[in-house]
Amino acid sequence: METLSAVTPISPNVKAEVLRRLRLIEGQVRGVHGMVDKDRECKDVVQQLAAIKASVASLNTLVAETYARECLCSIESRDIDEVSRLFDLLKAAR
């Protein structure tokens, strides 16, 4: 049987940034909806969808990095540096 772990929410400073980015992504999606509704060129729609995809990927990286740094149990300070290096490498590889 699985043991349920305590819920660890996103810290307040990161939460504010996550919510800010989500609002921006919502605006981008509404913009694309309007572009399609107004029969804009496919190329323009594709470009905006690519921008949304990049925004979501960046947000996902932020949340995953926050989880690794703040939410995993028992991370020693030297391990946090290793996690940071790993995320820098993963960001560069995107």
HELIX and SHEET records of a PDB file:
HELIX    1   1 PRO A   12  ASP A   37  1                                  26    
HELIX    2   2 CYS A   42  THR A   66  1                                  25    
HELIX    3   3 TYR A   67  CYS A   71  3                                   5    
HELIX    4   4 SER A   77  ALA A   93  1                                  17    
END                                                                             
